[in-house]
Amino acid sequence: MIVLGVDPGTAITGYGVVARGGGGAVSLRECGVVRTASRAPLPERLRDIYEGIVEVISRTRPDVVAVEGVFYGKNARTAVVLGHARGAILLAAALQQLEVVEYPPAEIKSAVAGTGRATKDQVGFMVRRLLSLREAPRPSDAADGVAVALCHCFRGFGPKPVPAMRFSLQLLEKQRRRA
């Protein structure tokens, strides 16, 4: 199974493509970001997001697209604009006749880092550990896209590796205190 995970944003949309083998092993195929011009009108930015995701889909041929859901923050305008970006992503996947699943941000963090309140650094650290990478994907939006894909891979496929995650997060905190 190949999963395209997407972390929507109007300026930077992160994505990660993860393959899950029959034995449950996961591997990173590709990750990156779709950037839009910050001063461009919203319709142009949405077009760029749509075209960028279509390009990734064409290149990687995923079986499913996992998208981070809208979070409810203090700024309603930000949530609405983010909803537009998600719409462009959902449309790109739907027009390619791909299954689309959505996960709340806390569920993604919990699946990857063992806690729904994990920081961006902790998510990046765990993405690196879970995929045995030399370093976390950069920028952090790309790591977030990979985390969305991993969340889908882990959801409903046997036990989640929470004890190892907690241990790894403790190591990260110790390293941070030393620095």
Backbone as ProteinMPNN parsed JSONL, in Angstrom:
{"seq_chain_A": "MIVLGVDPGTAITGYGVVARGGGGAVSLRECGVVRTASRAPLPERLRDIYEGIVEVISRTRPDVVAVEGVFYGKNARTAVVLGHARGAILLAAALQQLEVVEYPPAEIKSAVAGTGRATKDQVGFMVRRLLSLREAPRPSDAADGVAVALCHCFRGFGPKPVPAMRFSLQLLEKQRRRA", "coords_chain_A": {"N_chain_A": [[0.847, -1.168, 0.0], [0.565, 2.187, -0.84], [0.789, 5.319, 0.552], [-0.179, 8.644, 0.387], [0.45, 11.29, 2.335], [-0.827, 14.378, 3.484], [-0.214, 17.598, 4.669], [-2.038, 20.279, 4.952], [-1.678, 23.687, 3.856], [-1.769, 27.178, 3.129], [0.419, 28.653, 2.363], [2.595, 26.873, 2.561], [2.361, 23.581, 1.754], [2.763, 20.514, 3.085], [3.957, 17.252, 2.183], [4.094, 13.662, 2.207], [5.148, 10.509, 1.073], [4.565, 7.26, 1.743], [5.364, 3.843, 1.882], [3.816, 0.824, 2.744], [4.613, -2.361, 3.549], [3.694, -5.882, 3.144], [4.398, -7.198, 5.51], [4.099, -5.227, 7.342], [6.109, -3.371, 7.575], [7.259, -0.045, 7.149], [8.239, 2.414, 4.763], [9.894, 5.323, 3.574], [9.069, 6.915, 0.622], [9.087, 9.36, -0.681], [9.219, 12.861, 0.051], [8.206, 16.261, 0.609], [7.449, 19.691, -0.188], [4.766, 21.817, -1.298], [4.955, 24.94, -2.441], [3.511, 28.211, -2.289], [3.109, 31.484, -3.7], [3.377, 34.022, -1.413], [2.169, 36.525, -1.631], [0.347, 36.258, -3.615], [-2.991, 36.18, -4.976], [-5.654, 34.412, -3.295], [-7.149, 32.524, -4.967], [-5.186, 31.883, -6.953], [-3.215, 30.732, -5.402], [-4.548, 28.485, -4.452], [-4.911, 27.123, -6.853], [-2.22, 26.544, -7.413], [-1.633, 24.807, -5.286], [-3.406, 22.708, -5.836], [-2.433, 21.88, -8.408], [0.173, 21.149, -7.691], [-0.276, 18.965, -5.94], [-1.583, 17.205, -7.678], [0.523, 16.696, -9.413], [2.302, 15.319, -7.677], [0.713, 13.073, -7.101], [0.522, 11.949, -9.67], [3.171, 11.256, -10.114], [3.82, 9.487, -7.998], [1.797, 7.618, -7.636], [-0.192, 6.868, -5.482], [-2.178, 4.67, -3.318], [-4.008, 5.599, -1.577], [-5.032, 8.725, -0.165], [-4.168, 10.56, 2.571], [-5.252, 13.096, 4.677], [-4.619, 15.877, 6.764], [-6.981, 17.019, 9.08], [-9.077, 19.948, 9.684], [-8.071, 22.13, 12.226], [-9.36, 23.625, 15.184], [-8.811, 26.742, 15.987], [-8.036, 29.891, 17.545], [-8.29, 31.838, 15.616], [-10.621, 32.391, 13.328], [-10.583, 33.083, 10.614], [-8.172, 32.021, 9.673], [-8.727, 29.283, 9.904], [-10.771, 29.036, 8.007], [-9.47, 29.752, 5.592], [-7.543, 27.739, 5.545], [-9.263, 25.63, 5.201], [-10.012, 26.05, 2.555], [-7.603, 25.389, 1.251], [-7.445, 22.691, 1.934], [-9.662, 21.842, 0.501], [-8.775, 22.113, -2.158], [-6.852, 20.111, -2.182], [-8.367, 17.817, -1.587], [-10.026, 17.797, -3.828], [-8.134, 17.371, -5.872], [-7.343, 14.742, -5.263], [-9.808, 13.386, -5.425], [-10.533, 13.733, -8.115], [-8.678, 12.12, -9.254], [-9.668, 9.754, -8.618], [-9.073, 8.585, -6.13], [-9.056, 7.043, -2.917], [-9.855, 8.929, -0.062], [-8.864, 9.837, 3.144], [-9.327, 11.344, 6.338], [-7.684, 12.81, 9.12], [-7.715, 14.013, 12.436], [-5.535, 16.589, 13.783], [-4.523, 15.968, 16.413], [-4.822, 13.189, 16.541], [-3.056, 12.331, 14.598], [-0.588, 13.183, 15.661], [-0.616, 11.647, 17.997], [-0.563, 9.026, 16.952], [1.956, 8.948, 15.805], [3.815, 10.067, 17.621], [2.957, 9.29, 20.114], [1.567, 10.98, 21.773], [-1.049, 13.331, 21.694], [-0.373, 15.932, 21.946], [2.102, 16.502, 20.981], [5.045, 18.299, 19.983], [6.193, 20.117, 17.034], [8.907, 19.526, 16.698], [9.1, 17.098, 18.118], [7.424, 15.46, 16.588], [8.83, 15.457, 14.144], [11.208, 14.242, 15.036], [10.255, 11.688, 15.749], [9.276, 10.77, 13.292], [11.67, 10.535, 11.944], [12.885, 8.516, 13.529], [11.019, 6.358, 13.317], [11.155, 5.737, 10.632], [13.786, 5.203, 10.267], [15.606, 7.203, 9.399], [18.361, 9.367, 8.541], [18.147, 12.008, 9.299], [15.47, 14.209, 10.326], [12.805, 14.879, 8.045], [12.936, 17.897, 6.13], [11.492, 20.993, 5.088], [9.778, 21.346, 8.299], [7.124, 21.058, 7.604], [7.117, 19.125, 5.612], [7.874, 16.891, 7.115], [5.598, 16.759, 8.691], [3.695, 16.07, 6.751], [4.604, 13.488, 6.152], [4.116, 12.342, 8.625], [1.311, 12.318, 8.628], [0.827, 10.399, 6.649], [2.04, 8.175, 7.883], [0.38, 7.913, 10.103], [-1.958, 6.952, 8.901], [-0.977, 4.501, 7.987], [-0.456, 3.192, 10.408], [-2.9, 3.113, 11.699], [-5.332, 0.941, 12.676], [-3.892, -1.322, 11.947], [-2.849, -3.444, 13.645], [-0.91, -3.391, 16.746], [0.131, -0.188, 17.982], [3.349, 1.325, 18.076], [3.725, 2.506, 20.728], [5.149, 2.337, 23.328], [7.906, 2.388, 22.54], [7.947, 4.835, 21.282], [7.433, 6.644, 23.354], [9.742, 6.249, 24.875], [11.64, 7.16, 23.04], [10.855, 9.842, 22.826], [11.468, 10.666, 25.384], [14.248, 10.465, 25.27], [14.739, 12.489, 23.383], [13.941, 14.753, 24.849], [15.872, 14.702, 26.902], [18.192, 15.15, 25.382], [17.65, 17.729, 24.502], [17.678, 19.144, 26.911], [20.377, 18.967, 27.58], [21.565, 20.524, 25.66]], "CA_chain_A": [[0.0, 0.0, 0.0], [1.292, 3.455, -0.89], [-0.036, 6.362, 1.153], [0.244, 10.044, 0.274], [-0.019, 12.077, 3.464], [-0.747, 15.795, 3.165], [-0.418, 18.587, 5.726], [-2.444, 21.446, 4.169], [-1.337, 25.056, 4.216], [-1.888, 28.016, 1.939], [1.765, 29.076, 1.976], [3.392, 25.658, 2.394], [1.643, 22.326, 1.949], [3.727, 19.428, 3.202], [3.477, 15.934, 1.778], [4.985, 12.524, 2.373], [4.673, 9.28, 0.439], [5.077, 6.148, 2.53], [4.936, 2.51, 1.446], [3.672, -0.169, 3.819], [4.703, -3.707, 2.99], [2.817, -6.91, 3.69], [4.794, -7.51, 6.881], [3.858, -4.074, 8.207], [7.223, -2.422, 7.544], [6.99, 1.187, 6.413], [9.43, 3.072, 4.224], [9.644, 6.616, 2.943], [9.33, 6.967, -0.816], [9.35, 10.741, -1.098], [8.525, 13.893, 0.815], [8.552, 17.605, 0.182], [6.438, 20.719, 0.026], [4.245, 22.615, -2.395], [4.982, 26.328, -1.981], [2.761, 29.182, -3.079], [3.58, 32.862, -3.519], [2.649, 34.568, -0.266], [1.408, 37.725, -1.999], [-0.589, 35.933, -4.702], [-4.389, 36.053, -4.551], [-6.015, 33.079, -2.834], [-7.45, 31.568, -6.054], [-3.946, 31.424, -7.584], [-2.534, 29.849, -4.45], [-5.286, 27.219, -4.451], [-4.556, 26.459, -8.11], [-0.864, 26.012, -7.265], [-1.711, 23.643, -4.396], [-4.065, 21.658, -6.614], [-1.506, 21.38, -9.429], [1.289, 20.483, -7.015], [-0.715, 17.659, -5.443], [-1.815, 16.365, -8.864], [1.849, 16.267, -9.876], [2.798, 14.3, -6.745], [-0.111, 11.883, -7.321], [0.919, 11.371, -10.965], [4.526, 10.726, -10.004], [3.988, 8.452, -6.972], [0.704, 6.651, -7.766], [-0.62, 6.319, -4.186], [-3.43, 3.933, -3.228], [-4.89, 6.37, -0.713], [-4.525, 10.039, 0.234], [-4.532, 10.903, 3.947], [-5.153, 14.552, 4.823], [-4.864, 16.4, 8.107], [-8.23, 17.752, 9.197], [-9.013, 21.333, 10.158], [-8.038, 22.319, 13.673], [-10.149, 24.782, 15.585], [-7.989, 27.658, 16.751], [-8.662, 31.149, 17.928], [-8.488, 32.676, 14.449], [-11.572, 31.756, 12.42], [-10.168, 33.32, 9.228], [-7.131, 31.042, 9.356], [-9.379, 27.987, 9.714], [-11.512, 29.079, 6.742], [-8.494, 29.727, 4.496], [-6.991, 26.384, 5.552], [-10.303, 24.797, 4.608], [-9.901, 26.191, 1.096], [-6.44, 24.605, 0.828], [-7.845, 21.293, 2.037], [-10.57, 21.583, -0.613], [-7.974, 21.92, -3.371], [-6.192, 18.809, -2.042], [-9.409, 16.793, -1.691], [-10.447, 17.773, -5.224], [-7.07, 16.724, -6.646], [-7.415, 13.298, -5.014], [-11.09, 12.865, -5.911], [-10.514, 13.681, -9.579], [-7.822, 10.989, -9.622], [-10.431, 8.605, -8.123], [-8.368, 7.988, -5.008], [-9.69, 7.062, -1.601], [-9.361, 10.011, 0.782], [-9.172, 9.721, 4.567], [-8.935, 12.549, 7.066], [-7.348, 12.579, 10.522], [-7.497, 15.233, 13.224], [-4.128, 16.791, 14.141], [-4.139, 15.262, 17.645], [-4.732, 11.762, 16.248], [-1.805, 12.145, 13.844], [0.51, 13.302, 16.629], [-0.686, 10.494, 18.895], [-0.147, 7.83, 16.215], [3.389, 9.0, 15.49], [4.651, 10.425, 18.77], [2.451, 8.737, 21.362], [0.776, 11.971, 22.48], [-1.714, 14.279, 20.808], [0.153, 17.272, 22.195], [3.509, 16.529, 20.569], [5.503, 19.496, 19.279], [6.711, 19.852, 15.682], [10.207, 18.863, 16.86], [8.871, 15.718, 18.526], [6.884, 14.743, 15.432], [9.957, 15.252, 13.231], [12.106, 13.267, 15.654], [9.668, 10.361, 15.665], [9.259, 10.391, 11.879], [13.044, 10.084, 11.676], [13.105, 7.238, 14.219], [10.145, 5.311, 12.792], [11.568, 5.4, 9.269], [15.242, 4.99, 10.296], [16.237, 8.216, 8.556], [19.516, 10.037, 9.151], [17.626, 13.222, 9.922], [14.048, 14.434, 10.082], [12.539, 15.612, 6.796], [12.884, 19.36, 6.223], [11.122, 21.681, 6.322], [8.912, 20.585, 9.202], [5.862, 20.768, 6.91], [7.31, 17.84, 4.939], [7.802, 15.88, 8.18], [4.187, 16.657, 9.068], [3.04, 15.288, 5.703], [5.002, 12.095, 6.367], [3.4, 11.897, 9.826], [-0.068, 12.019, 8.234], [0.876, 9.106, 5.953], [2.326, 7.148, 8.887], [-0.838, 7.744, 10.894], [-2.837, 6.048, 8.173], [-0.35, 3.171, 7.972], [-0.541, 2.576, 11.734], [-4.289, 3.035, 12.165], [-6.055, -0.289, 12.372], [-3.024, -2.396, 11.469], [-2.117, -4.026, 14.763], [-0.546, -2.485, 17.84], [0.967, 0.973, 17.685], [4.592, 1.225, 18.851], [3.724, 3.603, 21.694], [6.232, 2.324, 24.311], [9.163, 2.843, 21.927], [7.812, 6.259, 21.004], [7.601, 7.389, 24.606], [11.148, 6.173, 25.201], [12.342, 8.046, 22.116], [10.553, 11.226, 23.201], [12.245, 10.953, 26.588], [15.617, 10.714, 24.808], [14.746, 13.809, 22.758], [13.896, 15.759, 25.912], [17.184, 14.695, 27.561], [19.131, 15.821, 24.488], [17.315, 19.146, 24.491], [18.133, 19.732, 28.184], [21.824, 19.041, 27.565], [21.987, 21.558, 24.708]], "C_chain_A": [[0.899, 1.24, 0.0], [0.34, 4.547, -0.428], [0.61, 7.72, 0.921], [-0.375, 10.775, 1.451], [0.181, 13.548, 3.164], [-1.087, 16.63, 4.392], [-0.746, 19.907, 5.03], [-1.956, 22.769, 4.747], [-1.44, 25.904, 2.969], [-0.535, 28.528, 1.473], [2.637, 27.868, 1.66], [2.512, 24.463, 2.712], [2.678, 21.219, 1.965], [3.125, 18.115, 2.752], [4.547, 14.881, 2.035], [4.358, 11.302, 1.755], [5.377, 8.121, 1.136], [4.523, 4.845, 1.965], [4.881, 1.604, 2.662], [3.638, -1.54, 3.174], [3.76, -4.668, 3.677], [3.133, -7.269, 5.126], [4.593, -6.357, 7.841], [4.978, -3.059, 8.215], [6.849, -1.215, 6.69], [8.301, 1.789, 5.928], [9.013, 4.362, 3.527], [10.012, 6.536, 1.473], [9.778, 8.359, -1.23], [8.656, 11.678, -0.12], [8.997, 15.256, 0.313], [7.432, 18.57, 0.494], [5.985, 21.307, -1.302], [4.175, 24.035, -1.853], [4.145, 27.203, -2.9], [3.339, 30.566, -2.789], [2.727, 33.542, -2.456], [1.802, 35.791, -0.608], [0.397, 37.486, -3.125], [-2.016, 35.875, -4.151], [-4.712, 34.596, -4.197], [-6.367, 32.123, -3.973], [-6.193, 31.04, -6.757], [-3.2, 30.453, -6.683], [-3.212, 28.483, -4.416], [-5.01, 26.426, -5.718], [-3.177, 25.81, -7.995], [-0.84, 24.775, -6.365], [-2.308, 22.456, -5.148], [-3.089, 21.044, -7.617], [-0.32, 20.646, -8.808], [0.921, 19.096, -6.518], [-1.001, 16.707, -6.601], [-0.484, 15.842, -9.397], [2.424, 15.162, -8.993], [2.031, 12.992, -6.959], [0.315, 11.186, -8.617], [2.273, 10.671, -10.872], [4.598, 9.499, -9.092], [2.909, 7.379, -6.976], [0.267, 6.041, -6.421], [-1.93, 5.544, -4.304], [-4.474, 4.732, -2.455], [-4.218, 7.701, -0.39], [-5.068, 10.333, 1.635], [-4.264, 12.392, 4.142], [-5.418, 14.942, 6.268], [-6.139, 17.232, 8.091], [-8.01, 19.17, 9.701], [-8.966, 21.335, 11.672], [-8.806, 23.59, 14.0], [-9.313, 25.638, 16.503], [-8.764, 28.909, 17.094], [-9.021, 31.998, 16.716], [-9.375, 31.961, 13.432], [-11.153, 31.928, 10.962], [-9.111, 32.303, 8.795], [-7.754, 29.672, 9.095], [-10.131, 27.938, 8.381], [-10.55, 28.986, 5.556], [-7.855, 28.343, 4.404], [-7.992, 25.406, 4.947], [-10.295, 24.868, 3.09], [-8.734, 25.356, 0.566], [-6.765, 23.116, 0.875], [-8.768, 20.919, 0.88], [-9.83, 21.333, -1.91], [-7.304, 20.538, -3.356], [-7.205, 17.68, -2.225], [-9.891, 16.663, -3.136], [-9.406, 17.066, -6.093], [-7.137, 15.211, -6.485], [-8.692, 12.698, -5.599], [-11.103, 12.748, -7.43], [-9.591, 12.584, -10.105], [-8.441, 9.67, -9.143], [-9.702, 7.841, -7.034], [-9.215, 8.045, -3.748], [-9.044, 8.178, -0.785], [-9.804, 9.75, 2.211], [-8.651, 10.967, 5.262], [-8.708, 12.195, 8.531], [-7.18, 13.912, 11.236], [-6.021, 15.361, 13.62], [-3.69, 16.004, 15.386], [-3.998, 13.759, 17.408], [-3.444, 11.444, 15.489], [-0.618, 12.175, 14.807], [0.548, 12.097, 17.553], [-0.189, 9.226, 18.209], [1.359, 7.787, 16.006], [4.254, 9.201, 16.731], [4.132, 9.907, 20.106], [1.658, 9.711, 22.209], [0.204, 12.963, 21.479], [-1.234, 15.701, 20.975], [1.626, 17.403, 21.813], [3.82, 17.819, 19.811], [5.961, 19.104, 17.873], [8.06, 19.135, 15.755], [10.033, 17.393, 17.228], [8.321, 14.886, 17.37], [8.011, 14.451, 14.439], [10.926, 14.201, 13.732], [11.558, 11.849, 15.491], [9.545, 9.878, 14.225], [10.638, 9.844, 11.504], [13.287, 8.703, 12.276], [12.291, 6.102, 13.586], [10.561, 4.844, 11.402], [13.073, 5.168, 9.141], [15.965, 5.926, 9.339], [17.429, 8.83, 9.277], [19.116, 11.315, 9.871], [16.156, 13.373, 9.571], [13.872, 15.176, 8.763], [12.435, 17.115, 7.061], [12.234, 19.91, 4.981], [10.145, 20.842, 7.142], [7.56, 20.269, 8.573], [5.949, 19.44, 6.167], [7.244, 16.708, 5.958], [6.359, 15.685, 8.634], [3.394, 15.866, 8.034], [3.352, 13.803, 5.835], [4.259, 11.531, 7.577], [1.946, 11.544, 9.504], [-0.116, 10.653, 7.542], [1.127, 7.972, 6.946], [1.103, 6.873, 9.753], [-1.776, 6.776, 10.193], [-2.27, 4.626, 8.153], [-0.527, 2.453, 9.306], [-1.976, 2.344, 12.183], [-4.931, 1.722, 11.718], [-5.2, -1.439, 11.881], [-2.191, -2.952, 12.62], [-1.694, -2.975, 15.764], [0.343, -1.341, 17.367], [2.213, 0.904, 18.569], [4.729, 2.344, 19.876], [4.856, 3.518, 22.71], [7.567, 2.815, 23.749], [9.115, 4.337, 21.658], [8.042, 7.077, 22.261], [9.064, 7.399, 25.026], [11.944, 7.136, 24.324], [12.088, 9.511, 22.44], [11.305, 11.621, 24.459], [13.699, 11.227, 26.22], [15.741, 12.107, 24.187], [14.757, 14.904, 23.818], [15.231, 15.83, 26.655], [18.218, 15.415, 26.692], [18.905, 17.321, 24.481], [17.798, 19.823, 25.765], [19.649, 19.903, 28.214], [22.327, 20.195, 26.71], [21.843, 22.951, 25.251]], "O_chain_A": [[1.87, 1.318, 0.753], [-0.769, 4.684, -0.944], [1.788, 7.924, 1.218], [-1.599, 10.868, 1.552], [1.229, 13.94, 2.65], [-2.096, 16.408, 5.061], [0.162, 20.594, 4.562], [-1.842, 22.938, 5.961], [-1.222, 25.41, 1.863], [-0.366, 28.811, 0.287], [3.326, 27.83, 0.64], [1.982, 24.35, 3.817], [3.386, 21.006, 0.981], [1.927, 17.884, 2.915], [5.741, 15.177, 2.075], [3.155, 11.081, 1.898], [6.603, 8.013, 1.124], [3.346, 4.764, 1.613], [5.78, 1.612, 3.503], [2.763, -1.846, 2.365], [3.107, -4.324, 4.662], [2.229, -7.612, 5.889], [4.883, -6.484, 9.031], [4.829, -1.987, 8.801], [6.208, -1.347, 5.647], [9.333, 1.689, 6.591], [7.921, 4.465, 2.97], [11.122, 6.139, 1.119], [10.712, 8.524, -2.014], [7.63, 11.331, 0.465], [10.045, 15.378, -0.32], [6.574, 18.3, 1.334], [6.717, 21.296, -2.292], [3.426, 24.308, -0.916], [4.071, 26.981, -4.108], [3.976, 30.782, -1.759], [1.506, 33.627, -2.586], [0.81, 36.058, 0.07], [-0.318, 38.402, -3.533], [-2.215, 35.553, -2.98], [-4.111, 33.668, -4.74], [-5.91, 30.981, -3.946], [-6.145, 29.864, -7.119], [-2.624, 29.472, -7.153], [-2.543, 27.451, -4.36], [-4.889, 25.202, -5.674], [-2.982, 24.672, -8.421], [-0.12, 23.815, -6.64], [-1.781, 21.345, -5.1], [-2.937, 19.824, -7.668], [0.136, 19.636, -9.342], [1.704, 18.156, -6.653], [-0.691, 15.519, -6.51], [-0.379, 14.679, -9.787], [2.97, 14.181, -9.499], [2.635, 11.921, -6.993], [0.45, 9.963, -8.647], [2.485, 9.622, -11.482], [5.352, 8.568, -9.374], [3.096, 6.324, -6.371], [0.351, 4.826, -6.243], [-2.692, 5.728, -5.253], [-5.676, 4.56, -2.658], [-2.991, 7.795, -0.346], [-6.28, 10.352, 1.849], [-3.185, 12.887, 3.815], [-6.32, 14.41, 6.914], [-6.346, 18.05, 7.195], [-6.904, 19.543, 10.092], [-9.731, 20.626, 12.327], [-8.888, 24.511, 13.187], [-9.123, 25.302, 17.672], [-9.985, 28.97, 16.951], [-9.957, 32.795, 16.777], [-8.93, 31.033, 12.756], [-11.345, 31.018, 10.156], [-9.158, 31.789, 7.678], [-7.35, 28.977, 8.163], [-10.124, 26.91, 7.703], [-10.793, 28.224, 4.62], [-7.648, 27.829, 3.304], [-7.605, 24.462, 4.259], [-10.542, 23.869, 2.414], [-8.867, 24.688, -0.46], [-6.405, 22.368, -0.034], [-8.676, 19.817, 0.338], [-10.203, 20.45, -2.682], [-7.203, 19.88, -4.391], [-6.937, 16.706, -2.929], [-10.136, 15.556, -3.615], [-9.757, 16.255, -6.95], [-7.004, 14.476, -7.464], [-8.658, 11.624, -6.2], [-11.624, 11.775, -7.974], [-9.704, 12.169, -11.258], [-7.824, 8.61, -9.246], [-9.707, 6.61, -7.01], [-9.99, 8.98, -3.543], [-7.825, 8.349, -0.816], [-10.977, 9.475, 2.465], [-7.666, 11.569, 4.835], [-9.437, 11.389, 9.11], [-6.57, 14.836, 10.698], [-5.334, 14.351, 13.774], [-2.598, 15.436, 15.402], [-3.139, 13.121, 18.016], [-2.822, 10.407, 15.718], [0.247, 11.3, 14.77], [1.623, 11.581, 17.86], [0.531, 8.435, 18.818], [1.965, 6.716, 16.026], [5.304, 8.574, 16.869], [4.798, 10.068, 21.129], [1.128, 9.332, 23.253], [0.881, 13.382, 20.541], [-1.643, 16.587, 20.225], [2.313, 18.315, 22.273], [2.975, 18.357, 19.096], [6.1, 17.922, 17.558], [8.325, 18.234, 14.959], [10.743, 16.535, 16.703], [8.713, 13.732, 17.194], [8.132, 13.328, 13.949], [11.409, 13.369, 12.964], [12.294, 10.926, 15.141], [9.697, 8.684, 13.967], [10.751, 8.82, 10.83], [13.831, 7.821, 11.612], [12.817, 5.015, 13.349], [10.343, 3.688, 11.039], [13.579, 4.961, 8.038], [16.825, 5.501, 8.568], [17.487, 8.808, 10.507], [19.672, 11.66, 10.913], [15.659, 12.743, 8.637], [14.702, 16.011, 8.404], [11.91, 17.54, 8.09], [12.408, 19.342, 3.903], [9.739, 19.759, 6.721], [6.911, 19.302, 8.973], [4.964, 18.704, 6.098], [6.625, 15.677, 5.697], [5.948, 14.563, 8.928], [2.518, 15.08, 8.393], [2.475, 12.959, 5.652], [3.824, 10.379, 7.561], [1.409, 10.578, 10.046], [-1.002, 9.846, 7.823], [0.492, 6.921, 6.858], [0.827, 5.723, 10.095], [-2.328, 5.876, 10.826], [-3.019, 3.658, 8.289], [-0.727, 1.239, 9.333], [-2.226, 1.444, 12.986], [-5.049, 1.446, 10.524], [-5.742, -2.451, 11.436], [-0.961, -2.93, 12.566], [-2.071, -1.808, 15.651], [1.183, -1.501, 16.481], [2.123, 0.459, 19.713], [5.736, 3.052, 19.893], [5.498, 4.539, 22.958], [8.278, 3.573, 24.409], [10.125, 5.029, 21.79], [8.755, 8.08, 22.24], [9.577, 8.422, 25.478], [12.822, 7.846, 24.815], [12.998, 10.335, 22.342], [11.734, 12.767, 24.598], [14.321, 12.123, 26.79], [16.716, 12.819, 24.428], [15.501, 15.877, 23.697], [15.676, 16.924, 27.004], [19.024, 16.195, 27.199], [19.86, 18.097, 24.456], [18.278, 20.955, 25.717], [20.158, 20.861, 28.797], [23.376, 20.776, 26.988], [22.16, 23.919, 24.559]]}, "name": "protein", "num_of_chains": 1, "seq": "MIVLGVDPGTAITGYGVVARGGGGAVSLRECGVVRTASRAPLPERLRDIYEGIVEVISRTRPDVVAVEGVFYGKNARTAVVLGHARGAILLAAALQQLEVVEYPPAEIKSAVAGTGRATKDQVGFMVRRLLSLREAPRPSDAADGVAVALCHCFRGFGPKPVPAMRFSLQLLEKQRRRA"}
